[in-house]
Amino acid sequence: MVLVSVTAAAKDGRDFAGHYSLTNIIEKGGQVELTLVLQFFNSSGADLTQAVVTVRSSPPAPGVLATFAPIKLWRGGSDVVVRRQLTIPREEYLHWSTRTQPAVFIGYSNKDGHT
């Protein structure tokens, strides 16, 4: 199991912080099956509706590895936990478990409707 802190930037770079863990890890050839658990803290001061969490692959191979179900309501000052089973390339797993953290993006619309 790996547990690391991640920061997702909003308007001032400190609106979100979090941790991730990798569990149930099974290597199958060039792929790794695992459960990715993400816990995020919303210190933006705003309530978010329908926020979407996306995990992208590490450069140089851009791509989406996972998209989580939308978070219906995420209140400012609170945390959320999302989890998903994934199958990712072994190289991506090695990045996450030794050198880098997953590339996590939080997408949402603000009160003015801007994404």
N, C-alpha and C positions, 0 to 999 in steps of 0.2 A: 504494500500500500504506500502511496506517495501522497503527501499533504503539503501543499505549497500555497503561498499567498499570491493573489493576482490583483491587479488594479485595472479597472475599466474606466476610461476617461469620459467625462461629459464636459460641461462648459468650463470648469476650472481644473480638471484633471484629478479631483479628489471627491467627486460625487459618488463614486462606487468603489468598493473594495471587496475582496472575497478570498475564498480558499477553494482548492479543488483536491479531490482524492481519486485515485485509481484503485479499483478493487476487482475481484473476480477475474484476474488476468490469466488468459490462456493463449499461448503462442501456437499458431498453426501455420507453419511454413513462413511465408513472407508477410503474414497478417497477424494481428493481435486482437483478440476479443477481450473487452473489458467493460466495466461499468464506470462511467465518469459521473462524479457527484460534484456539483458546484453550489457553493453557498455564497450569496452576495448580500452586501449591506448597502442600503440606499441612504446616503447622507446628503442627497441633493436638495432636500427640503420640499420636494414635490411628490405627490402621489402619481404613480404611473399606471396607465391602463394598457393592456394588450402588449406589454413589452415582450420582445422576442430575443432569445439568446441563441447566437450562432457561434459555432466553433469552426475555424478555418485551418487549413493545413499550413505547415511552415513553408517559407520560400525555399527553393525556387518553384515549387509546384503549387500554384495557387488553386484553391478549391474549397468547397464547403464540405466539411466532414460530418457535421450534425447541425440540425436545427431543432430546438426544443419547442414544446407546445407553448403558445403565448401565456404570459402571466396575466391573468385577468385584472387583478388589482394588487399593486405593490406600493404600500404606503411609505411615505418619506419617514426615515428614522427606523425602518424595520428591515428584516432580512428575509430572504427566500432561499429555498433549497430546491434545486432541480437535479434530476438524475436521468441517465439514459445509457442503455447498453449500446456499444459501438464496436465495429470492426474497422480497424485502422491499419495502415501500412506499418510494418515493424520499425522502419526508420523513424516514422512519426512518434511511435511509442518510445523509442530510444531518446529522441529529443525531449519528450515530456518527462521522462524518468531520470534524466541525467543533466541536461543543460538548460532547457528552456521550459516555459510554461505553455499550455495551450493558448492559441490565439482566440480569445473570447471577445465577442462583440455583443453589446446590448443595444437593440434598436427599439425606439419608441417615438411617439409623437408628443411634442410639448403642448401646453395649453392653447397655443396659437395654431396648432395643427402642423407645425414644422417637424419633419423627421430628423 
